[in-house]
Amino acid sequence: MTVRNTSLTLLAHALTPALRGLVLGGDAEPDPASVEAARELKFSADVVYAGPERAAVRTAAALGYDDPVVEPALRDRGYGEWTGRGLEELLASDPQAVSAWLERPHTATPGGETENDVLARVADWLGDVAEREPGSALAIVHPAVVRAIVLYVVDAPAESLRHIDVRPLAVVNLSHHSGNWSLAIRP
């Protein structure tokens, strides 16, 4: 039996005005200073994935990966009718709906995804990566996707998603061995 080991580095993409302003979803251009900061980071990987957002693809390019595998499964959470709207704006216009969504992670925004939907999507992708990518992989994704992957790996419930703070350009290392993903805490 061949042992297949995979290491996966997750990198939260560069800061965007949407992240800074608590705007849900969308596809904003990344902040130029954050893209410049990404240029200083060094990674080595056999394969590089990026979420479909411009910020993820531009962050990959800043790292020297001009042709990452753009993976739709690594997209930010779908916010449906609330896409592109700021949290403060939504709270002012429909405080009950926003409060219900914030308090119950199994609630979707109108036409959007629940946190469990995102967890299931990234879990499927992780299974695919483990099957086809022995070696090393880098995935540049929205911070919400990093949070979802971490929750899946540590087998935490969707309610825990809001207890993980992932900042732009944050790095998380994972390893896959004998059918299981683990957080890989390295110096």
TORDOLUM-557039 format. One record per residue: residue number from 1; x, y, z of N, C-alpha, C, O, CB in turn; chain. Coordinates in steps of 0.05 Angstrom, whole numbers. Each point is the difference from the previous one (the first is absolute). Glycine has a CB too. Layout:
% TORDOLUM-557039
SITE  num     n.u     n.v     n.w    ca.u    ca.v    ca.w     c.u     c.v     c.w     o.u     o.v     o.w    cb.u    cb.v    cb.w  chaine
SITE  NUM       X       Y       Z       X       Y       Z       X       Y       Z       X       Y       Z       X       Y       Z       A
...
This chain:
% TORDOLUM-557039
SITE  num     n.u     n.v     n.w    ca.u    ca.v    ca.w     c.u     c.v     c.w     o.u     o.v     o.w    cb.u    cb.v    cb.w  chaine
SITE    1      17     -24       0     -17      24       0      18      25       0      18       2      16     -55     -27       8       A
SITE    2      30      43     -41      15      25      -3     -11      21      19     -25       4       1      36     -14     -49       A
SITE    3       6      22      64      -9      22      18       1      26     -15      21       7     -11      -5     -32      52       A
SITE    4     -39      38     -42      -1      26     -14      -3      22      20     -20       2      14      -1     -24     -54       A
SITE    5      41      39      41       0      23      18      -4      25     -16      12       3     -22      18     -26      55       A
SITE    6     -46      41     -23      -5      26     -13       3      21      21     -10      -2      22     -20     -18     -57       A
SITE    7      44      42      27       0      23      17     -15      22     -15       3       3     -25      41     -15      48       A
SITE    8     -60      27      -9     -16      21     -12       4      25      16      -5       1      24     -29     -34     -42       A
SITE    9      43      54       5       2      26      13     -23      17     -10      -5       3     -24      56      -6      28       A
SITE   10     -66      15      15     -21      18      -6      10      28       5      12       6      20     -48     -40      -8       A
SITE   11      31      52     -31       7      28       2     -25      17      -4     -12      -2     -22      60      -7       7       A
SITE   12     -55      25      34     -23      18      -4       9      22     -19      22      11       3     -40     -21      44       A
SITE   13       2      16     -67       8      19     -20       3      28      12      -7       5      23     -17     -32     -57       A
SITE   14      36      45      17       5      27       8     -25      15       9     -22      -8      -7      60       8     -25       A
SITE   15     -34      20      48     -22      16      10     -15      13     -23      12       8     -20      14       2      62       A
SITE   16     -52      -8     -39     -17      14     -19     -16      21      15      -4      -2      24       1     -39     -54       A
SITE   17      -8      61      15     -17      19      13     -25     -13      13     -10       9      20      26      26     -53       A
SITE   18     -25     -57      21     -23     -14      11       7     -12      27     -17       2      18       1     -12     -65       A
SITE   19      39      -2      49       8     -11      27       3      22      20      -8      -2      23      31     -36     -46       A
SITE   20     -11      60      15       4      23      18     -27      11       9      -3       8      23      47       3     -45       A
SITE   21     -63      -9       4     -26      13       6     -22     -19       8     -23       8       1      37      26     -32       A
SITE   22      -8     -60      36     -20     -19       8     -23      -2     -21     -23       0       7      34       8      41       A
SITE   23      -2     -10     -73     -19      -3     -22      -1     -30      -7      20     -13      -1     -10      60     -17       A
SITE   24     -35     -57      15      -3     -29      -5       4      -7     -29     -13      11     -18     -19     -12      56       A
SITE   25      50     -17     -43       5     -10     -27      10      20     -19      11      21       7     -46     -53       2       A
SITE   26      30      27     -34       9      17     -22      27      -8     -10      11     -20       9     -37      58      11       A
SITE   27      37     -23     -38      26      -6     -13      16      25      -3       7       8     -22     -28     -47      -2       A
SITE   28      29      50      47      14      26       0      30      -4      -7      11     -22       4     -43      39      30       A
SITE   29      43       4     -45      29       0      -5      15       0      27     -10      12      19       3      13     -64       A
SITE   30      29     -38      46      15       0      25      14      27       5       5      15     -19       2     -64      15       A
SITE   31      -2      55      29      14      24       8      29      -2     -11      14     -19       6     -43      24      36       A
SITE   32      39      15     -56      27      -1     -11      22      -4      21      19     -15      -5     -35      45     -31       A
SITE   33      14     -18      59      20      -4      21       0     -29      10      21     -10       6     -26      59       8       A
SITE   34     -18     -61     -12      -2     -28       8      12     -19     -21      13     -19       7     -54      31      21       A
SITE   35      36      -5     -53      13     -16     -22      30       2       1      14     -19      -3     -55      26     -26       A
SITE   36      51      17      34      29       4       3      11     -16      24      21     -11      -2     -26      57     -18       A
SITE   37     -10     -46      42       9     -16      23       1     -30      -7      17     -15       9     -37      49      22       A
SITE   38       2     -43     -48       0     -28      -9      25      -7     -15       9     -23       1     -59      24      -3       A
SITE   39      61      18     -13      24      -5     -16      24      -9      18      18     -13      -9     -34      47     -24       A
SITE   40      15     -26      58      21      -7      19      -2     -29      10      20     -11      11     -18      59       2       A
SITE   41     -25     -61     -16      -4     -27       9      13     -20     -19       0       5     -24     -43       9      47       A
SITE   42      53     -36     -12      13     -20     -17     -13     -27       6      -2      -9      23      45      35     -24       A
SITE   43     -52     -40     -20     -11     -26       2      11     -18     -21       8      10     -22     -51       9      42       A
SITE   44      43     -44     -15       8     -20     -20     -22     -21      -1      -9     -10      21      59      18     -14       A
SITE   45     -61     -14     -31     -22     -18      -2       1     -14     -27       9      11     -20     -37      17      51       A
SITE   46      19     -53     -31      -2     -15     -25     -23       9     -16       1      -1     -25      20     -38      47       A
SITE   47     -42      48      -9     -24      11     -14     -11      23      16       1       0      25     -12     -46     -45       A
SITE   48       1      67       6     -11      24      12     -29       3      -9      -6       0     -23      52      22      25       A
SITE   49     -63     -19      18     -29       5      -5      -6      28       9      13      12      17     -24     -61     -10       A
SITE   50     -10      60     -19     -10      26       9     -30      -1      -2     -12     -12     -17      53      36       1       A
SITE   51     -54     -10      35     -28       4      -2      -5      18     -24      18      12     -10     -25     -16      60       A
SITE   52     -18       5     -60      -6      15     -24       0      31       3      -1      14     -20     -25     -53       6       A
SITE   53      27      49      38      -1      29       5      26      13     -11      22     -12       1     -51       5      40       A
SITE   54      26      31     -51      23      15     -10      22       3      21      24      -2      -7     -55      27     -24       A
SITE   55      23     -21      55      21       3      22      16     -25       3      25       1       5     -55      31      18       A
SITE   56      18     -56     -26      15     -25       2      19      -3     -24      23      -7       4     -61     -14      21       A
SITE   57      28      26     -49      17      -3     -24      22      20       0      23      -6      -8     -63     -12     -17       A
SITE   58      34      43      33      21      21       0      21      -6      22      24       6      -3     -58      28     -14       A
SITE   59      25     -45      39      19      -7      21      19     -23     -10      24       1       5     -58      12      31       A
SITE   60      22     -32     -50      17     -21     -12      21      11     -19      23      -8       1     -62     -24       3       A
SITE   61      30      51     -20      19      13     -19      22      15      15      23      -1      -9     -60       5     -25       A
SITE   62      30       9      56      20      15      16      21     -20      11      23       8       4     -58      27       7       A
SITE   63      27     -59      -6      18     -21      10      17     -12     -22      18     -16       5     -50       7      32       A
SITE   64      26      16     -62      14     -11     -23     -14     -23     -13      11     -14     -17      30      27      39       A
SITE   65     -66     -19     -14     -16     -21     -12     -21      13     -19     -22       6       9      30     -37      32       A
SITE   66       0      34     -66     -18      14     -19     -22     -17     -11     -19      10     -12      58      18       1       A
SITE   67     -37     -54      15     -20     -18     -12      -9     -21      21       3     -24      -5      18      31     -41       A
SITE   68     -33       3      68      -9     -20      19     -25     -15     -10     -13      10     -19      31      19      56       A
SITE   69     -23     -52     -26     -25     -14      -6     -22      15      14      -2      -1      25      26     -45     -30       A
SITE   70     -41      59     -10     -23      15      12     -22     -20       6     -10     -13     -18      22      56      -7       A
SITE   71     -18     -46      51     -18     -21       9     -26      13      11       0      13      21      40     -42      -9       A
SITE   72     -62      24     -26     -26      11       8      -8      -9      29     -13      15      14       0     -13     -62       A
SITE   73      21     -26      56      -7     -10      26      13      17      23      -9      -1      23       4     -45     -43       A
SITE   74      25      62      13      14      16      20     -10      29       1      13      17      11      27     -46     -18       A
SITE   75     -64      33      -5     -11      27       0     -10       8      28      -6     -17      17      -7      12     -66       A
SITE   76      11      31      54     -12      10      24     -28     -10       3     -12      -9     -19      41      50      17       A
SITE   77     -39     -39      26     -28      -7       5     -19      15     -18       5      24      -4       7     -35      52       A
SITE   78     -32      -1     -58     -21      13     -16     -19      15      18     -12     -12      18      16     -23     -54       A
SITE   79      -7      61      31     -18      16      17     -26       7     -13     -16      16      11      56       3      10       A
SITE   80     -45     -29     -45     -25       4     -14      -7      29      -3      16      16     -10     -31     -59      28       A
SITE   81      -9      51     -10     -10      27      -3      16      21      17      -2      24      -5     -43     -43      -3       A
SITE   82      61       9      27      15      19      17      28       4     -11      15      16      11     -41     -31      28       A
SITE   83      33       3     -61      27       3     -12       5      30      -6     -16      13     -13      14     -60      -6       A
SITE   84      25      56      27       9      27      -5     -11      21      19       6      24      -2      -4     -37     -44       A
SITE   85     -17       4      66     -12      19      19      16      -1      27       9     -22       8     -55      17     -30       A
SITE   86      49      28      34      14       2      25     -17     -10      23     -24       3       0      50      35     -18       A
SITE   87     -13     -49      38     -14     -11      23     -15      23      15     -22      -5       9      57     -31      -5       A
SITE   88     -23      59      -2     -14      22      14     -25       8     -16     -20       6      12      64      10       7       A
SITE   89     -42     -15     -45     -23       7     -17     -22     -21       4     -23       8       3      54      14     -37       A
SITE   90     -24     -47      34     -20     -21       4     -13       1      27     -24      -4       3      50     -25     -35       A
SITE   91      -9      34      53     -11       3      27     -20      23       2     -20      -2      14      62     -17       4       A
SITE   92     -37      40     -32     -18      23       0     -26      -6     -15     -21      10       8      61      21      -5       A
SITE   93     -38     -46     -24     -24      -5     -17     -17     -24       9     -24       1      -3      49      19     -35       A
SITE   94     -12     -40      50     -15     -24       8      14     -13      24      11     -22      -2     -27      15     -46       A
SITE   95      15      20      71      15      -9      23      -9     -28       9      17     -16      10     -12      63       4       A
SITE   96     -30     -54     -16      -9     -27       9      12     -22     -17       9     -20      10     -52      40       7       A
SITE   97      42     -16     -43      11     -21     -18      30      -3       4      11     -22       0     -47      32     -34       A
SITE   98      50      12      36      29      -1       4       7     -12      27      18     -17       1     -13      57     -30       A
SITE   99     -19     -33      50       5     -12      26      -5     -30       0      15     -15      11     -28      59      10       A
SITE  100      -9     -52     -34      -5     -29      -2      22     -14     -15       8     -22       9     -57      31      -8       A
SITE  101      59       3     -22      22     -13     -16      25      -1      17      14     -20      -1     -35      37     -41       A
SITE  102      28       4      56      24       1      16      -1     -19      24      20     -12       8     -14      59     -22       A
SITE  103     -30     -51      25      -2     -17      24      -4     -30      -7       6     -17      17     -26      56       6       A
SITE  104      12     -45     -47      -5     -28      -7      15      -7     -26      -8       8     -22     -38      -6      44       A
SITE  105      69     -15     -19      17      -5     -24     -13     -19     -20      10      -2     -23      29       9      52       A
SITE  106     -61     -20     -22     -13     -18     -19     -20      16     -17     -15     -12     -16      22     -27      48       A
SITE  107      -8      65     -28     -18      17     -15      15      12     -24      23      10       3     -50       1      39       A
SITE  108      15     -11     -65      13      12     -24     -10      28      -3     -23       7       8      27     -52     -30       A
SITE  109      12      62       9     -10      26      -8     -21      -6     -23       1     -21     -11      43      46      24       A
SITE  110     -61      -6     -19     -19      -4     -22      14      -8     -26      14      16     -12     -46      17      34       A
SITE  111      27     -58     -30      12     -10     -25      30      -8       3      13      -5     -20     -45      33      -4       A
SITE  112      42     -29      49      28      -5       4       5     -28      12     -18     -17       2      25      66       4       A
SITE  113      18     -53       3       8     -25      12       1       2      30       4      21      12      23     -31     -52       A
SITE  114     -32     -13      53       4      -2      29      30      -6       5      14      -7     -19     -62      -9      27       A
SITE  115      56      18      17      28      -7       6       4     -30      -4      22      -8      -8     -20      45      42       A
SITE  116     -22     -53     -30       2     -29      -5       4      -5     -30      14     -19      -7     -42       9      47       A
SITE  117      15      25     -57       4      -2     -29      30       4      -7      11     -15     -16     -59      30       8       A
SITE  118      60       6      20      28       6      -6      17     -23      11      19      -8     -14     -28      58      16       A
SITE  119       4     -59      22      16     -22      11      -2     -25     -17      21     -13      -5     -29      31      51       A
SITE  120     -15     -25     -56      -3     -23     -18      15       4     -26      13     -19     -10     -58       9      31       A
SITE  121      44      34     -32      14       5     -25      30      -3       3      13     -12     -16     -50      44       3       A
SITE  122      48     -20      35      29      -2       3       9     -28       8      22      -9      -7     -21      57      20       A
SITE  123     -18     -63       1       6     -27       8       2     -18     -25      19     -16      -3     -42      22      47       A
SITE  124       5      -2     -63       2     -15     -26      26       7     -14      13     -18     -11     -63      18       7       A
SITE  125      57      25       3      25       8     -14      24     -12      14      18      -9     -13     -40      52      -1       A
SITE  126      23     -42      41      22     -12      14       3     -29      -6      23     -10      -3     -29      43      40       A
SITE  127     -16     -47     -39       1     -29      -7      12      -4     -28      16     -18      -4     -56      10      33       A
SITE  128      33      25     -47      11      -1     -27      30       5       0      15     -13     -13     -59      27      -6       A
SITE  129      53       7      34      28       7       1      16     -23      12      21      -7     -10     -33      55      15       A
SITE  130       2     -61      16      14     -22      13       3     -23     -19      20     -14       0     -38      28      44       A
SITE  131      -2     -18     -62       2     -22     -19      20       4     -22      13     -18      -9     -61       9      20       A
SITE  132      49      34     -21      16       5     -24      26      14       4      16       2     -18     -58      -1      -6       A
SITE  133      47      10      48      24      17       4      19     -10      21       4      14      20     -32      23     -34       A
SITE  134      41     -60      11      21      -6      19      22      20      -5       7       6     -22     -18     -55      24       A
SITE  135      22      60      19      20      21      -2     -10      25      13     -13      -2      21      29     -17     -64       A
SITE  136     -11      42      31      -7      25      13     -19      17     -17       3       0     -25      41      -1      50       A
SITE  137     -62      14     -12     -19      18     -14      -3      25      15       3       1      25     -28     -40     -44       A
SITE  138      20      61       5      -5      26      11     -28       9     -10      -5      -2     -24      55      14      27       A
SITE  139     -67      -3      15     -26      10      -8      -3      29      11       2       5      24     -22     -52     -24       A
SITE  140      15      65     -19      -4      29       7     -30       5      -2     -11      -1     -21      58      15       4       A
SITE  141     -59      -7      40     -29       0       2      -9      23      18      15      13      14     -16     -63     -21       A
SITE  142     -25      55       6     -13      20      18       3      -9      29       0     -24       5     -33      36     -42       A
SITE  143      37       7      55       2      -8      29     -23     -18      10       5     -17      17      20      60     -11       A
SITE  144     -49     -39     -17     -22     -17       9       4     -29      -8      -9     -18      15     -22      57     -19       A
SITE  145      45     -44     -18       5     -27      -8      22     -12      18      -2     -24       7     -10      35     -55       A
SITE  146      32       4      55      20     -10      19     -14      -8      26       5     -22      10      30      52     -29       A
SITE  147     -53     -14      29     -15      -7      25     -15     -26      -4       0     -17      18      -4      66      -6       A
SITE  148     -10     -51     -34     -16     -24      -4      17     -25      -2      -7     -21      11     -26      49     -35       A
SITE  149      56     -26      11      18     -24      -2      11      -7      27       1     -24       7      11      37     -54       A
SITE  150      -5       7      63      10      -6      27     -21     -14      17       5     -20      13      26      60     -16       A
SITE  151     -56     -30       1     -21     -13      15      -4     -29      -8      -4     -18      16     -19      62     -11       A
SITE  152      23     -48     -31      -3     -28     -10      22     -18      10      -5     -22       9     -17      40     -50       A
SITE  153      47      -9      39      23     -16       8      -1      -7      30       7     -22       7      20      43     -44       A
SITE  154     -35      -2      54       0      -6      28     -28     -10       9      -4      -4      24      39      39     -17       A
SITE  155     -52     -40     -26     -26     -12       6     -17      17      19     -13     -11      18      33     -34     -26       A
SITE  156     -19      71       4     -15      19      17     -27       6     -14      -1       0     -25      44      20      45       A
SITE  157     -63     -14      -5     -26       6     -12       0      28     -13      17      17       6     -39     -46      28       A
SITE  158       3      33     -52      -2      25     -15      -3      24      20       8      22      -7     -29     -47     -32       A
SITE  159      10      20      62      -3      22      20      27      12       7       1      23      10     -43     -45       7       A
SITE  160      63       7     -20      27       9       7      12      19     -20      21      12       6     -15     -54      19       A
SITE  161     -18      45     -49      12      15     -21       7      29       9      21      11      -8     -46     -39     -25       A
SITE  162       7      40      47       4      28       8      21       3      23       6      23       8     -53     -15     -22       A
SITE  163      57     -30      23      21       1      21      28      -2     -11      20      -1      15     -53     -18      17       A
SITE  164      35      19     -58      26      -2     -14       4      26     -15     -16       6     -18      15     -57      15       A
SITE  165      22      66       9       6      25     -13      23      -6     -20      22      -7       8     -38      35      32       A
SITE  166      10     -24     -65      21      -4     -21       4      26     -14     -18      11     -13       6     -60       7       A
SITE  167      35      60       9       7      25     -13      12      -4     -28      10     -21      -6      -3      41      52       A
SITE  168      -9       1     -62      13      -2     -27      29      -8       3      14      10      18     -46      24     -36       A
SITE  169      41     -52       1      28     -10      -2       7     -19      23      23      -6       4     -11      47     -28       A
SITE  170     -32     -49      40       5     -20      21       6     -27     -13     -11      -6     -22     -20      31      54       A
SITE  171      47     -41     -19       9     -26     -11      -8     -22      20       4       3      24      35      19     -48       A
SITE  172     -51     -43      13      -7     -24      16      12     -24     -15      -3      -3     -25     -40      24      44       A
SITE  173      57     -38      -5      11     -24     -11     -16     -25       8      -8      -2      23      54      23     -23       A
SITE  174     -51     -38     -20     -14     -25       5      17     -23     -11      16       4     -18     -61      19      16       A
SITE  175      41     -47      13      12     -24     -11     -21     -22      -2     -19      -1      16      64      14       3       A
SITE  176     -41     -30     -38     -19     -22      -4      17     -26       0      19      -3     -15     -51      32     -12       A
SITE  177      23     -47      45      14     -25       2     -20     -21       9     -16       5      18      60      18      -7       A
SITE  178     -43     -46     -23     -18     -23       7     -29       8       1     -15      -9      17      53     -10      10       A
SITE  179     -46      35     -46     -29       6      -3     -10      23      17     -24       5       0      19     -52     -10       A
SITE  180      22      61      24      -9      21      17      16      26      -4      25      -1      -4     -39     -33      37       A
SITE  181       1      56     -32      13      26       0       5       9      28     -16      -6      18      -7      19     -61       A
SITE  182      45       1      48       7      10      26      12      28      -3      12       7     -21      -4     -53      38       A
SITE  183     -12      63       3      14      25       1      30      -7       4       6     -17      16     -47      43       2       A
SITE  184      58     -13     -33      28      -5       2      13      25      11       5      19     -15      -5     -53     -23       A
SITE  185       6      35      63      11      24      13      30      -3      -2      13     -18      11     -52      24      21       A
SITE  186      51      13     -47      28       0      -5      13      25       9     -13      21       2       6     -51     -41       A
SITE  187      33      28      46      15      25       8       3      18     -24      12      22       3      12     -47      33       A
